[in-house]
Amino acid sequence: MQAIDELDEHDDENTPSRQEAAKRSTLVSVFVNIGLTIGQVTTGILANSAGLIADGIHSLSDLIADFVVLFANHHSQKAPDDDHHYGHQRYENAASLTLGLLLLAVGAGMLWGAFHKIEQPGALQPVKSVAIWVALAALLAKESLFRYMLNVAQKVRSSMLIANAWHARSDAAASLVVAVGIAGSLLGYPMLDPLAAMIVGFMVTKMGWGFAWDALHDLMDRAVDDDTVQAIRTTLTNTPGVLGWHDLKTRKAGDLILADVHLEIDADMTVEQGHDIALEARRRVMERHAVLNLMTHVDPLRIKPSPPQGVV
């Protein structure tokens, strides 16, 4: 999955425009998937194509996933309250976990159905030619949807939307497999159609496992990637008055980061001076990185005076 670039100091992770862009792109996906679900399942039944029916069910799972994203996008933007002091950003992590589990279930169902069809090759009905045109139209629609959604997701820098966009790309790949399977069936190889359905089921299962596993780790306070940690370290080191730091810890909250650090401050400074330095370090980190909150602890550091020149 494509990585999200580090935010610069002019980015705002929770602007209304960000929410609106996320909502708009997801609604586009909703309408596309409604049309695909109806067209693929209906045509698949009429044209005797197990692959096209499987792809239609996949589109239905995408539709449900879109509603999960809309729900999470709405609730994750709520301000902190008495029960959620850090806000509600982890709705996005929970949405990614739900999406992953949904895909796992759908993929398992596809594999089961395709396996039973392959077990009974004599019961396979010939696929009608209309199925290939619907499969190609679905492929074009899903690839176009992927490019549109990824463009929006990168602009607003949302990992949840990027995950949903790459999900659309996996849908396009699945539609390509289905189109090839239908074409093979029309050329006299009927086993290729249920085999395509099985491949789609495997792809959906694999994608669901990846989403669920990553989301589960984020909900269990997994640290952010090394590049992001190094960038935060650099900002702390370059803060005037910070002589050193240790015990930097990070964890994800949606697309944002919660961090803790111990700052080493000159022990001869007043409490007020040390407090001001800690506030400046916090301000710089939150301004320059996707950090929701930085909890600082000041450790006094006694600086040994240099010996006079000539004294050993």
C-alpha positions as CSV (number, residue, x, y, z in Angstrom):
1,M,0.0,0.0,0.0
2,Q,1.3,3.5,-0.9
3,A,2.7,5.3,2.1
4,I,1.4,8.7,3.4
5,D,4.0,11.4,3.2
6,E,4.9,13.3,6.3
7,L,2.7,16.3,7.0
8,D,4.3,19.7,6.8
9,E,3.5,22.6,9.1
10,H,0.7,23.9,6.9
11,D,-1.4,20.8,6.9
12,D,-4.6,20.4,9.0
13,E,-5.7,16.9,9.5
14,N,-9.3,17.8,10.7
15,T,-10.4,20.6,8.4
16,P,-14.0,20.6,7.1
17,S,-12.6,20.4,3.5
18,R,-10.9,17.1,4.4
19,Q,-14.1,15.7,5.8
20,E,-16.0,16.8,2.7
21,A,-13.5,15.4,0.3
22,A,-13.6,12.0,2.1
23,K,-17.4,12.0,2.1
24,R,-17.7,13.0,-1.5
25,S,-15.2,10.3,-2.8
26,T,-16.9,7.6,-0.7
27,L,-20.4,8.6,-2.0
28,V,-19.1,8.3,-5.6
29,S,-17.9,4.8,-4.7
30,V,-21.3,4.0,-3.2
31,F,-23.2,4.9,-6.4
32,V,-20.7,3.0,-8.6
33,N,-20.9,-0.1,-6.4
34,I,-24.7,0.0,-6.4
35,G,-24.7,-0.1,-10.2
36,L,-22.1,-2.8,-10.4
37,T,-23.7,-5.0,-7.8
38,I,-27.1,-5.0,-9.6
39,G,-25.6,-5.3,-13.0
40,Q,-23.0,-8.1,-12.2
41,V,-25.3,-10.3,-10.1
42,T,-28.3,-10.0,-12.4
43,T,-26.2,-10.7,-15.5
44,G,-24.2,-13.4,-13.8
45,I,-27.4,-15.3,-12.9
46,L,-28.9,-14.9,-16.4
47,A,-25.6,-15.7,-18.2
48,N,-24.7,-18.7,-15.9
49,S,-21.4,-17.1,-14.8
50,A,-20.2,-18.0,-11.3
51,G,-17.2,-15.6,-11.7
52,L,-19.5,-12.6,-12.5
53,I,-21.8,-13.5,-9.6
54,A,-18.7,-13.6,-7.3
55,D,-17.5,-10.3,-8.6
56,G,-21.0,-8.8,-8.0
57,I,-20.9,-10.1,-4.4
58,H,-17.5,-8.5,-4.1
59,S,-19.0,-5.2,-5.3
60,L,-21.8,-5.6,-2.6
61,S,-19.1,-6.0,0.1
62,D,-17.5,-2.8,-1.3
63,L,-20.8,-1.1,-0.9
64,I,-21.1,-2.1,2.7
65,A,-17.4,-1.1,3.2
66,D,-18.3,2.4,1.8
67,F,-21.0,2.8,4.5
68,V,-18.5,1.7,7.2
69,V,-16.1,4.4,5.9
70,L,-18.8,7.1,5.9
71,F,-19.8,6.1,9.4
72,A,-16.2,6.2,10.6
73,N,-15.4,9.5,8.8
74,H,-18.4,11.2,10.5
75,H,-17.7,9.9,14.0
76,S,-13.9,10.3,14.0
77,Q,-14.2,14.0,13.6
78,K,-16.1,14.5,16.8
79,A,-14.4,16.7,19.4
80,P,-13.0,15.3,22.7
81,D,-15.6,14.8,25.4
82,D,-15.8,13.6,29.0
83,D,-15.5,9.9,27.9
84,H,-12.9,10.4,25.1
85,H,-10.3,12.9,26.1
86,Y,-8.2,12.4,23.0
87,G,-11.1,12.6,20.6
88,H,-12.6,9.9,18.4
89,Q,-9.9,9.3,15.8
90,R,-9.8,5.6,16.5
91,Y,-13.2,5.1,14.8
92,E,-11.0,5.0,11.7
93,N,-8.9,2.1,13.1
94,A,-12.1,0.3,14.1
95,A,-13.6,0.9,10.6
96,S,-10.5,-0.6,9.0
97,L,-10.8,-3.7,11.3
98,T,-14.5,-4.1,10.4
99,L,-13.7,-3.7,6.7
100,G,-11.0,-6.4,7.0
101,L,-13.3,-8.9,8.8
102,L,-16.0,-8.2,6.3
103,L,-13.7,-9.0,3.4
104,L,-12.5,-12.2,5.2
105,A,-16.1,-13.4,5.5
106,V,-16.9,-12.6,1.9
107,G,-13.8,-14.1,0.5
108,A,-14.3,-17.4,2.5
109,G,-17.9,-17.6,1.1
110,M,-16.6,-17.1,-2.5
111,L,-14.0,-19.8,-2.0
112,W,-16.5,-22.2,-0.6
113,G,-19.0,-21.7,-3.4
114,A,-16.4,-21.9,-6.2
115,F,-14.9,-25.1,-4.7
116,H,-18.3,-26.8,-4.8
117,K,-18.8,-25.9,-8.5
118,I,-15.3,-27.2,-9.4
119,E,-16.1,-30.4,-7.6
120,Q,-19.1,-30.9,-9.9
121,P,-17.9,-30.1,-13.4
122,G,-20.8,-31.9,-15.1
123,A,-23.3,-29.5,-13.6
124,L,-21.6,-26.4,-15.1
125,Q,-23.8,-24.5,-17.5
126,P,-22.4,-22.8,-20.6
127,V,-21.7,-19.1,-20.0
128,K,-23.5,-16.6,-22.3
129,S,-21.5,-14.0,-24.2
130,V,-23.2,-11.0,-22.5
131,A,-21.2,-11.8,-19.4
132,I,-17.9,-10.8,-20.9
133,W,-19.2,-7.3,-21.8
134,V,-20.4,-6.7,-18.3
135,A,-17.1,-8.0,-16.9
136,L,-15.1,-5.6,-19.0
137,A,-17.4,-2.7,-18.1
138,A,-16.9,-3.5,-14.4
139,L,-13.2,-3.6,-14.9
140,L,-13.2,-0.1,-16.5
141,A,-15.5,1.3,-13.8
142,K,-13.4,-0.1,-10.9
143,E,-10.0,1.0,-12.3
144,S,-11.4,4.5,-12.9
145,L,-12.9,4.5,-9.4
146,F,-9.5,3.5,-7.9
147,R,-7.6,6.4,-9.7
148,Y,-10.2,8.9,-8.5
149,M,-10.3,7.7,-4.9
150,L,-6.5,7.4,-4.6
151,N,-6.1,11.0,-5.9
152,V,-8.5,12.3,-3.2
153,A,-7.0,10.1,-0.5
154,Q,-3.5,11.4,-1.1
155,K,-4.7,15.0,-1.1
156,V,-6.3,14.7,2.3
157,R,-3.7,12.2,3.5
158,S,-6.1,9.7,5.0
159,S,-4.8,6.1,5.6
160,M,-8.4,4.9,5.8
161,L,-9.3,6.4,2.4
162,I,-6.1,5.1,0.9
163,A,-6.9,1.6,2.1
164,N,-10.4,2.0,0.5
165,A,-8.8,3.2,-2.7
166,W,-6.4,0.2,-2.9
167,H,-9.4,-2.0,-2.1
168,A,-11.0,-0.6,-5.3
169,R,-7.7,-1.5,-7.2
170,S,-8.0,-5.0,-5.9
171,D,-11.6,-5.1,-7.2
172,A,-10.3,-4.1,-10.7
173,A,-7.8,-6.9,-10.6
174,A,-10.6,-9.3,-9.6
175,S,-12.7,-8.1,-12.5
176,L,-9.8,-8.7,-14.8
177,V,-9.5,-12.3,-13.5
178,V,-13.2,-12.8,-14.0
179,A,-13.1,-11.4,-17.5
180,V,-10.3,-13.8,-18.4
181,G,-12.3,-16.7,-16.8
182,I,-15.4,-15.9,-18.8
183,A,-13.5,-15.5,-22.0
184,G,-11.9,-19.0,-21.4
185,S,-15.4,-20.5,-20.7
186,L,-16.7,-19.0,-24.0
187,L,-13.8,-20.5,-25.9
188,G,-14.6,-24.0,-24.6
189,Y,-13.0,-24.2,-21.2
190,P,-16.0,-24.0,-18.8
191,M,-13.9,-24.8,-15.7
192,L,-12.2,-21.4,-16.0
193,D,-15.3,-19.5,-14.9
194,P,-15.6,-21.1,-11.4
195,L,-11.8,-21.1,-11.2
196,A,-11.9,-17.3,-11.7
197,A,-14.5,-17.1,-8.9
198,M,-12.1,-19.0,-6.6
199,I,-9.2,-16.7,-7.5
200,V,-11.3,-13.7,-6.7
201,G,-12.3,-15.3,-3.4
202,F,-8.6,-15.8,-2.5
203,M,-7.8,-12.2,-3.4
204,V,-10.6,-10.9,-1.2
205,T,-9.6,-13.1,1.7
206,K,-5.9,-12.0,1.5
207,M,-6.9,-8.3,1.3
208,G,-9.3,-8.7,4.3
209,W,-6.5,-10.4,6.4
210,G,-4.1,-7.5,5.6
211,F,-6.6,-4.8,6.6
212,A,-7.8,-6.6,9.8
213,W,-4.2,-7.4,10.9
214,D,-2.9,-3.9,10.5
215,A,-6.0,-2.3,12.2
216,L,-5.7,-4.8,15.1
217,H,-2.1,-3.8,15.7
218,D,-3.0,-0.1,15.5
219,L,-5.8,-0.6,18.1
220,M,-3.2,-2.4,20.3
221,D,-1.0,0.8,20.3
222,R,1.6,-0.2,17.7
223,A,4.3,2.4,17.3
224,V,4.5,4.4,14.1
225,D,7.1,3.7,11.4
226,D,10.8,4.4,11.9
227,D,10.9,7.4,9.4
228,T,8.2,9.2,11.3
229,V,9.8,8.6,14.7
230,Q,13.2,9.8,13.3
231,A,11.5,13.0,12.1
232,I,10.0,13.7,15.5
233,R,13.4,13.0,17.1
234,T,15.0,15.6,14.9
235,T,12.4,18.2,15.8
236,L,13.0,17.5,19.5
237,T,16.7,17.7,19.2
238,N,16.5,21.0,17.3
239,T,14.3,22.7,20.0
240,P,16.3,25.4,21.8
241,G,16.9,24.5,25.5
242,V,16.4,20.7,25.0
243,L,19.8,19.2,25.9
244,G,18.6,15.6,25.2
245,W,15.6,13.3,25.4
246,H,14.8,9.7,26.0
247,D,11.9,7.2,26.2
248,L,10.1,8.5,23.1
249,K,7.0,6.4,22.7
250,T,4.4,6.6,19.9
251,R,1.0,5.0,19.1
252,K,-1.7,5.6,16.4
253,A,-5.1,7.2,16.8
254,G,-6.7,7.1,13.4
255,D,-4.3,8.9,11.1
256,L,-2.8,10.9,14.0
257,I,-0.1,10.0,16.6
258,L,-0.1,10.1,20.4
259,A,3.5,10.4,21.8
260,D,5.3,10.6,25.1
261,V,8.8,11.8,25.7
262,H,11.2,12.7,28.6
263,L,13.1,16.0,27.9
264,E,16.4,16.7,29.5
265,I,16.6,20.4,30.6
266,D,19.4,22.3,32.4
267,A,18.9,21.7,36.1
268,D,19.9,25.3,37.0
269,M,16.9,26.7,35.1
270,T,13.7,27.7,36.9
271,V,10.6,25.5,36.8
272,E,9.0,28.2,34.6
273,Q,11.9,28.1,32.1
274,G,11.9,24.4,31.9
275,H,8.1,24.4,31.4
276,D,8.4,26.9,28.6
277,I,11.0,24.8,26.8
278,A,8.8,21.7,27.1
279,L,5.8,23.7,25.7
280,E,7.9,24.9,22.7
281,A,9.0,21.3,22.0
282,R,5.4,20.1,22.1
283,R,4.3,23.0,19.9
284,R,6.9,22.2,17.3
285,V,6.2,18.5,17.1
286,M,2.4,19.0,16.9
287,E,2.9,21.7,14.2
288,R,5.3,19.8,12.0
289,H,4.0,16.3,12.3
290,A,0.7,14.4,12.4
291,V,0.8,14.4,16.2
292,L,-2.5,14.8,18.1
293,N,-0.8,15.2,21.4
294,L,2.8,15.1,22.9
295,M,3.0,14.4,26.6
296,T,6.3,15.7,27.9
297,H,8.2,15.0,31.2
298,V,11.1,17.2,32.2
299,D,14.2,15.6,33.6
300,P,16.8,18.0,35.1
301,L,20.3,17.5,33.7
302,R,23.2,18.8,35.8
303,I,25.9,20.2,33.5
304,K,29.4,19.8,34.8
305,P,31.4,23.1,34.6
306,S,34.4,22.9,32.3
307,P,37.7,23.0,34.2
308,P,39.8,26.2,33.9
309,Q,42.4,26.3,31.1
310,G,45.7,24.8,32.2
311,V,44.2,22.8,35.0
312,V,44.4,19.0,34.6
